[in-house]
Amino acid sequence: MLVVDDNPIVRGALLGILAGDPGVEILAEAANGREGLHAARRLRPTVTLLDHRMPIADGLSVIGTLAQYTSVLVMTSDDDPQLISDMLRQGARGYLVHGEFEPPELLRAVHAVASGRGWLSPIAASVAASMLRDQHQARARHAARPRFGLTDREEDVMTLLCQGLSNASIAHRLRLTEKTVKNHLNHVFAKLGVRSRTEAVIRWTSQLG
């Protein structure tokens, strides 16, 4: 077990709860995402408790790599739906919000994640359900319209473009560089036979109606 949280008081409380369970072995603790990533690479813990708001490297910035070495249970005060969605997409197996659980639930969540199952606070479960619903609707729309030869990633970029996002915002949402987004858009324009963002949006959305 690895505990990653920048607040020493919170870490101490968590370690005290976990130490009371004979089925949990504490391998290490870390005060930021960078330290946590180094510890996970070295120790390969079965489960890592990960906070989000931390100095040097926050939870979201490391979870994608961290999840390659350990099952991640996010535990944070942040209940923003976009953050929850991003954490789940990046590999979180569980998400607990401070104030929404008691110590026994934390221990149940740790054991669930350790056994390959998930564990979500109510708000996180709601976000996960919304993600599944959106994915189902997107697949249905995808099956009903021509693709113009676009790749999946180009479709992702085009979908966000239709929502009015800038290149910078698209890059942040998809965790790409702005240059990569611009390259994708150039390919999209060529495949759609258009020359501008506005024409691309009109061409792409016309197939939905």
C-alpha positions in Angstrom: 0.0 0.0 0.0 1.3 3.5 -0.9 -0.3 6.7 0.4 0.2 9.9 -1.6 -1.0 13.1 0.0 0.7 16.4 0.7 -1.1 17.0 4.0 0.9 15.3 6.8 -2.1 15.3 9.1 -4.3 13.6 6.5 -1.5 11.1 5.7 -1.2 10.3 9.4 -4.9 9.7 9.8 -5.0 7.5 6.8 -2.0 5.5 7.9 -3.6 5.0 11.3 -6.8 3.7 9.7 -5.0 1.4 7.4 -2.6 0.1 10.1 -5.6 -1.2 11.9 -6.4 -3.7 9.1 -4.1 -6.8 9.3 -4.7 -7.4 5.6 -3.1 -4.0 4.6 0.7 -3.6 4.5 2.0 0.0 4.3 5.0 0.1 1.9 5.6 3.9 1.7 4.1 7.4 1.9 4.7 10.4 -0.4 4.0 14.1 -0.2 3.4 14.8 -3.9 2.8 13.1 -7.2 6.4 13.0 -8.2 7.4 11.2 -5.0 4.5 8.9 -5.3 5.4 8.0 -8.9 9.0 7.2 -7.9 7.8 5.0 -5.0 5.3 3.2 -7.2 7.9 2.4 -9.8 10.2 1.0 -7.1 7.8 -0.8 -4.9 4.9 -1.8 -7.2 2.2 -1.6 -4.5 -1.0 -3.4 -5.0 -3.0 -0.2 -4.2 -2.1 3.5 -4.1 -4.2 6.1 -2.3 -3.8 9.3 -4.4 -4.8 12.8 -3.5 -5.2 15.4 -6.3 -4.3 18.9 -5.1 -0.6 18.5 -4.3 2.6 20.6 -5.0 5.2 19.8 -7.7 2.9 17.2 -9.4 -0.8 16.9 -8.7 -2.8 13.6 -8.9 -4.2 14.1 -12.4 -0.7 14.8 -13.9 0.7 11.5 -12.7 -2.2 9.0 -12.6 -1.9 7.8 -16.2 1.7 6.7 -15.5 1.0 5.6 -11.9 -1.8 3.3 -13.1 0.8 1.3 -15.0 2.4 0.2 -11.7 -0.5 0.0 -9.2 -4.2 0.1 -8.9 -5.1 3.7 -8.0 -7.8 4.7 -5.5 -8.2 8.5 -5.7 -9.2 10.1 -2.4 -9.6 13.9 -2.4 -11.8 16.7 -1.4 -12.4 17.6 -5.1 -15.8 16.6 -6.4 -15.7 18.4 -9.7 -17.3 16.2 -12.3 -14.7 17.0 -15.0 -11.9 16.0 -12.6 -13.6 12.8 -11.7 -14.2 12.0 -15.4 -10.5 12.7 -16.2 -9.3 10.6 -13.3 -11.4 7.7 -14.3 -10.4 8.0 -18.0 -6.7 8.1 -16.9 -7.0 4.8 -15.0 -8.4 5.4 -11.5 -10.0 2.2 -10.2 -11.8 4.1 -7.4 -12.7 7.6 -6.3 -13.6 8.7 -2.8 -14.5 12.2 -1.7 -13.5 13.4 1.8 -16.5 13.8 4.0 -18.6 11.2 2.1 -17.2 8.1 3.7 -16.3 6.6 7.1 -13.1 4.6 7.9 -14.8 1.2 7.4 -15.8 2.2 3.8 -12.2 3.3 3.1 -11.0 -0.2 4.1 -13.7 -1.8 2.0 -12.7 0.4 -0.9 -9.0 -0.5 -0.6 -9.8 -4.2 -0.5 -12.2 -3.9 -3.5 -9.6 -2.1 -5.6 -6.9 -4.6 -4.5 -9.1 -7.4 -5.8 -9.6 -5.7 -9.2 -13.0 -4.2 -8.6 -13.9 -0.5 -8.4 -15.3 1.7 -5.6 -16.9 5.1 -6.2 -18.4 7.8 -3.9 -22.0 8.6 -4.9 -21.0 11.6 -7.0 -18.2 9.7 -8.7 -20.7 6.9 -9.5 -23.0 9.4 -11.0 -20.2 10.8 -13.2 -19.2 7.2 -14.3 -22.8 6.5 -15.2 -23.0 9.7 -17.3 -19.7 8.7 -19.0 -21.2 5.3 -20.0 -24.4 7.0 -21.2 -22.4 9.5 -23.3 -20.2 6.8 -24.8 -23.3 4.8 -25.7 -24.9 7.8 -27.4 -21.7 8.6 -29.2 -21.4 5.1 -30.5 -25.0 5.3 -31.7 -24.3 8.6 -33.5 -21.1 7.3 -34.8 -22.8 4.2 -36.4 -25.4 6.4 -38.0 -23.2 8.9 -39.8 -20.5 8.8 -42.4 -16.9 9.1 -41.0 -15.3 10.9 -44.0 -12.3 8.8 -43.3 -11.5 10.5 -40.0 -9.6 8.6 -37.4 -11.0 8.2 -33.9 -8.7 10.9 -32.6 -9.6 13.3 -35.4 -13.3 12.7 -34.5 -12.5 13.5 -30.9 -10.9 16.8 -32.0 -13.8 17.6 -34.3 -16.4 16.9 -31.6 -14.6 19.4 -29.3 -14.3 21.9 -32.1 -18.0 21.8 -32.6 -18.4 22.6 -28.9 -16.6 25.9 -29.5 -13.3 25.0 -27.9 -10.1 26.6 -28.9 -7.0 24.6 -30.0 -5.5 25.2 -26.5 -8.6 23.9 -24.8 -8.9 20.9 -27.1 -5.2 20.1 -26.4 -5.8 20.3 -22.6 -8.9 18.2 -22.8 -7.3 15.5 -24.9 -3.9 15.8 -23.2 -2.2 16.7 -26.5 0.1 19.5 -27.6 -1.5 22.4 -29.5 0.7 21.5 -32.5 -0.7 18.0 -32.6 -4.3 19.5 -32.4 -3.4 21.8 -35.3 -2.1 18.9 -37.4 -5.2 16.9 -36.7 -7.4 19.8 -37.8 -5.4 20.2 -41.0 -6.1 16.5 -41.8 -9.8 16.9 -40.9 -10.1 20.0 -43.1 -8.6 18.1 -46.0 -10.9 15.1 -45.5 -14.0 17.2 -45.2 -13.0 19.3 -48.1 -13.2 22.6 -46.2 -10.9 25.5 -45.5 -12.0 26.9 -42.2 -13.2 25.9 -38.7 -16.6 27.3 -39.4 -17.0 25.3 -42.6 -15.7 22.2 -40.9 -18.3 22.6 -38.1 -21.1 23.1 -40.7 -20.0 20.1 -42.8 -19.6 17.8 -39.7 -22.9 18.8 -38.0 -24.9 18.6 -41.2 -24.6 14.8 -41.1 -26.4 14.7 -37.8 -29.6 16.3 -39.0 
